[in-house]
Amino acid sequence: MREIKVGAAAQFAKTVSEVDVYLYAGLSDDFNPAHINEAHARKPVFKTRIAHGMPAAGFISAVLGTQLPAPGSIYIRQELNFLAPVHMGDTITARVEVVEVDNGKKRVRMRTTCVNQNSETVLDGEAVVSPPRR
């Protein structure tokens, strides 16, 4: 854990497709019309279908579990703030940054964000992870 430094950061980017939305709906059983029914989705604020919020959080998980603080890290806690919708076709970049290393508890606190291709923050929060023990 001593090699993990405050300020270290990593990221992952993915373009969200319509297929991704339907696959997540099937996996989660979340068939909210805001995600899958264009006629219904035109009525609320967003004017079109939006992607589920949790896959963007999954992009954060991808970074934490495969890059930083180290491959094989285990989630302990995640706080999420959904700030803007993700639309199909948006490219979302998940970024994590080390804000605290607790060697005694073997925990790392991370700032987590997701931004779209227009640099708009769609999700932010904080995670606590346990890096693999070596």
C-alpha positions in Angstrom: 0.0 0.0 0.0 2.9 2.4 0.6 3.3 2.7 -3.2 -0.2 4.2 -3.5 0.1 8.0 -3.4 -2.4 10.8 -2.8 -3.1 12.5 -6.2 -2.6 9.3 -8.2 -5.4 9.1 -10.8 -6.6 6.7 -13.6 -9.5 6.8 -16.0 -11.6 4.7 -18.4 -13.8 5.9 -21.3 -16.7 4.2 -23.1 -19.4 5.3 -25.5 -22.8 4.3 -24.3 -24.9 2.5 -26.9 -28.5 1.6 -27.2 -27.4 -2.0 -26.9 -25.7 -1.2 -23.6 -29.0 0.3 -22.3 -31.0 -2.8 -23.3 -28.4 -5.2 -21.9 -28.4 -3.3 -18.6 -32.2 -3.3 -18.5 -32.3 -7.1 -19.0 -29.6 -7.6 -16.4 -31.1 -5.4 -13.7 -34.8 -5.9 -14.7 -35.0 -2.0 -14.8 -37.4 -1.4 -17.7 -38.2 2.2 -16.7 -39.8 3.8 -19.7 -37.4 6.7 -19.4 -34.7 4.3 -20.7 -36.6 2.1 -23.2 -39.7 3.9 -24.5 -39.0 6.9 -26.6 -42.7 8.1 -26.7 -42.8 8.1 -22.9 -39.4 9.6 -22.5 -40.3 12.7 -24.6 -42.8 13.8 -21.9 -40.4 14.5 -19.0 -37.6 16.9 -18.6 -35.1 15.0 -20.8 -37.1 15.0 -24.1 -35.6 11.7 -25.1 -34.6 8.4 -23.6 -31.7 8.4 -21.2 -29.3 5.7 -20.1 -29.5 4.1 -16.7 -27.2 5.9 -14.1 -25.7 2.8 -12.6 -23.6 1.7 -15.7 -21.6 5.0 -15.3 -21.0 3.9 -11.7 -19.8 0.6 -13.2 -17.2 2.4 -15.2 -15.8 3.7 -11.9 -15.8 0.1 -10.7 -13.8 -0.9 -13.8 -11.1 1.6 -13.0 -11.0 0.7 -9.3 -10.9 -3.0 -9.9 -8.4 -3.1 -12.7 -6.2 0.0 -12.5 -6.1 2.1 -9.4 -5.4 1.6 -6.6 -4.4 -1.9 -8.0 -6.0 -4.7 -10.0 -8.1 -6.8 -7.7 -9.1 -4.0 -5.4 -12.4 -4.6 -3.5 -15.1 -2.0 -3.1 -16.0 -1.1 0.5 -18.2 1.9 0.0 -19.4 4.2 -2.8 -21.3 7.5 -2.6 -22.8 8.7 -5.8 -24.4 12.0 -6.9 -26.2 11.8 -10.3 -25.8 15.3 -11.7 -26.9 15.1 -15.4 -28.4 12.5 -17.7 -26.3 10.1 -19.8 -27.7 9.8 -23.4 -27.1 7.0 -25.8 -24.1 8.0 -27.9 -22.5 9.9 -25.0 -18.8 9.0 -24.3 -18.4 8.8 -20.6 -15.0 9.0 -18.9 -14.8 7.7 -15.4 -11.9 9.1 -13.4 -10.7 8.1 -9.9 -8.2 10.0 -7.8 -6.6 9.0 -4.5 -7.5 11.5 -1.8 -6.4 9.5 1.3 -4.4 6.3 2.1 -5.0 4.7 5.5 -2.2 2.1 5.8 -3.5 1.0 9.3 -6.9 0.0 8.0 -5.6 -0.9 4.5 -8.1 1.4 2.9 -7.9 4.0 0.1 -10.4 6.8 -0.2 -11.0 7.9 -3.8 -12.7 10.9 -5.5 -14.8 9.5 -8.3 -16.2 11.4 -11.3 -17.8 10.7 -14.7 -17.9 13.3 -17.4 -19.3 13.3 -20.9 -17.7 14.2 -24.2 -18.7 17.9 -23.5 -16.7 17.9 -20.2 -20.0 18.0 -18.2 -19.9 16.1 -15.0 -22.7 13.5 -15.0 -21.8 11.8 -11.8 -19.5 12.4 -8.8 -18.8 10.9 -5.5 -16.4 9.1 -3.3 -15.3 5.5 -2.9 -13.4 3.5 -0.3 -11.6 0.5 -1.5 -9.3 -2.2 -0.1 -6.3 -2.8 -2.4 -5.2 -6.4 -2.7 -2.7 -7.5 -0.1 0.7 -8.5 -1.4 
